[in-house]
Amino acid sequence: MLRPFASLGSDVTVLEVGGRVLAASEPFASEIVAGSLKESGIDVRTGVAVRGVDRTSSGTVLVTLDDGVLVVDEMLVAAGRRARTDDIGLETVGLQPGSWLDVDDTMSVQGVEGGWLYACGDVNHRVLLTHQGKYQARACGDGIAARARGQFDPKPWGKFSATADHRAVPSVIFTDPEVGSVGLTEAQAKSAGLNVRAVDYKMAMFRAPTCTPIITTGRPAWSSTRTATSSSAPPSSGPRPASLCTLRRSR
C-alpha cells in the first residue's frame, strides 16, 4: 500500500524497527523490495528506534527517533496481531480469554475436555493467511464428519490433517515486485536440521527480462523462488502535498 501513496504525491517514510523489510522472507527478497521502494521515492529506514509519538497542536505527527525527529501528516502503525477471543466464553472451558487457541493438526483445541472444540484460521496462530485458514477448515470439517461415521484417520498429509502448515505453506506478498514462496526459507530449513543446498539460476519468464530463482532442497524437499522484475519508474517531480510515516515491527 506504500507505493500507491507515493504515486499519488505523498512523501512516504518507512520506519522498520527490525534489521530489514520483510524480515520473514529470504534476505535477497527483502533487498529487492527495499530497493524498489527507494526507487519509487520512498524513504526506507531500517533498524530505527522510535522513542515517542505525539500529535502537535497543528495536527501533524511528531515522531521522535533515536537519531532525530520526523514530522509527518499521518502515521500508520503495523505492529502485529492479537487474538480476538476476549469475550467468547473461553474461561468456561478452562482457557484464557484473549489468548491464541492451541490446536493439533486436526484443528482440535488442546486442553478442552471431550475434544469437542475446534479452531481454524488466524485464531489458532498457526499460519495467518486466508488460504491456509480455508485449508484448515476443510480438514476440520471433513474430520468432524468422519468422526461421526467412525472413519476418522488423522494421519499426516491425510484428508483430515493440516500437515502443510508446518512445511509447505504457499504465500505471496503483494509488493512490486511481488514476493512468492512455498515452504521454509533457507534459514528456517537449516534451523530445522535439514540438509540444504541453495542454487541460483536465471531464466526468462513473465514480464521481466530475467528472473533469478533459488531452489533449496532437503529432507523433505522444499523450494523457494525469487523473481527480479523491472521496477516502476519513480514518480514525477510534481507537488507532494502530503506525507505519511509507516512504522513496522517484525514479528
N, C-alpha and C positions, 0 to 999 in steps of 0.2 A: 504494500500500500504506500510505501515511501516514494517510489518513482512517480506515481500519478500526482502527488502533492508537488513534487519538484517540477514536473512537466507543466503544471498549471500556474507556475510562477512563484511558488513558495520557496524560501530558503530553508532547507531541511538539515538538521544536525542529528546524527545518531550517536548516542552515548551507550557504548557496550561495556557493562561492568566487567564482563569476563575478558579473556585474552583475545578473543576473535569473534566475529559474527558467525552465526550458525555453528556454535561450538560443538553441537552433537553430530555434525556432518564431518565428512573427510576434510582434512586441512586444505587440500587443493580446491575443494568446492567453496570453502569459506573465502579463500584468497580470490577466486574468480568473481564471486558475487560482490565482495567488498570492492574490488577493482571496478566492476560495472557500476556500482552505486556512486563511486567517486567520479567516474567519467560523466555521470549524469548531473554533476554539480553538487552532490550530497556530501556534506562534511561528516566523515566517519571517524569517530574517536573510540579506540578500544582501551580496555584496562583502566578506565577512569573511575574515580571515587566521587560520589555525589554527597556533599556534606549537608545540604539543605535545599529546600524548595519553598519559595514564598510568592504570593500574588501581591504585586505592588498596587499602590493607590490608583495608578493609571490603567490598571488592568493587565499589564504584562506579567510574565512569569520570570522570576529571578532564580536561576539555578546556580548554586554555589558549588564549585568543583574543588578538588584538591589543588588545582593549578590555576584557578581563576574563576571568573564569573561569566555566565551565559544568560543573556536576556532575550526571551522569545515571546511570541504572542500566545502560543498554546503549547502544552506538553502532554504527550501520550506516554503512559507508563504500561509496559508489558512485562509483568514480573511473575508469571506462572499462573497456576490454577489451584483451586481448593475444592474439596468435595462439598456439594450442597446436600448434606444429609443431616442438617441440624434438627429439623422438625418433622421427621418421618417416623418417629417412634422406635429408633434403634435401641434405646435404653430398655424397652420392654422385652427385648430378646437377648439382653446381656452385651450389647455392642455400644461403642462410644459414639454419641451424636457428633456430627461434624467430621467423622473420620472416613477415610477411604475404606472400601469393603474388600477384604482379603478373600479371594476365590481360588479354587483349583481349576484345572483345565476344562472342567465341565461347567464352569461358572457357578458352582455351588459355594455359597458363602461359608467360610470356615468359622467355627465357634458357635454355630446355631444348632441347638439340639433338634434332632429329627431330620436335619439336612433339607428342609423344605424351602429355604430362602435362596434365591439366585440373583446375580447382579451382572449386567452386561454393559459394555461401553465405558465411558470415562470414569464412572463412579468406582470401578474396581482398580483403576490406576495401572492397568497392565500396559495398554498401548492407547494413547489419547488421539486416535484417528477414527474418523467416521466409518470408513470401510472395515476397520478391524472390529468396531462395535457391531456392525451388521454380521460379520463373520462369527463373532462370539454368540450373537443372538440366534443364528441358525443352528449352531452346535448345541446351544442351551435348549432351544425349543424342541429339536429332534430328540435330545436326550431325555427331556421330561416325558415326551410321548412314548419313547422306548422303555422307560422305567415302568410306565403304566401297563405296557404289554408284556413286561418281563423279558425284554430283548435288549437290555442295556449292556453295552460293552465299551467302557471308556478307554480303549487302547490308544496310544499316541498316534497321531495323524489319522485317526478314525473319524467317523461322521459326527461323533458326539464330543470331541475334544478339540479345543482351540490351540493346538500344539504350535501352529505357525507364529503365535505371539512371541515365542522365545527366540526363534532363529530365522524366520523367513518373512518378515514384515515388509511389504512394498509401501513406498511413500514418495510423495513429491512435494517440493516447496515451490510455491508459485512466485519465484523471483525472476529476474531477467539477467542471465539465462536461468531457466528452471533447473532445479537440482532433483534428480530422481535416484532412488536407491532401492535395493532389495536385500534384506538380511542385515548381518552385522557389518560394522565398519572394520577396517583392518585392525585398529587398536582394540576394539571390543573382542574380535576373534582371538587376538594374541592374549588378551587378558583372560579369556575363557580356556586357555591352554591348547588351542588348536594350532596345527602346523600350517603356517600361512606363507603363500608365495604371491607376491604382487607383480603384475605385468602391465606396462603401459604400451599402447599401440595406437596408431592413427588410422582413421577410415573416413570416407566421405558419407555423410548422411544428413537428413533434414535440410535446414536452410543454411547451415553453417558451411564454410569452405572446408574445415577439418574438425574432427572430433577426437578427443583423447580419452578413451575409456580405460578403466582399471579393473582388472578381474582378479579376484583373490580366491584361492581355493584352500580348503582344509578338510577336516573331518567333523561334521558333514560339509559338503561343498556349499559355497555361497558366493554371491557376486555383488559387486557394487560398480556402477558405471558412471563415469564423469563425462560431461559434454561441454566443450568450449564453443560458444556461439558468438557471433559478432554482436557487440553491444550496440544499443541505440545511440544515436548522436546526442551530444549534450544539448540542453535546452537553449533556445535563442537568448541573446543578451537583452531581453526586454525588461520592463519594470517588474520587480518582485515585491508585491505589496504585503506579503505575509511571511511569517516564519514559523517553523514547527520544530520542536525538540522531541525526540522519542527516546525513552530510556528502556533498555532491555537488560534483563538479568538471566544468565544461563542457568538452566535447571540442573 
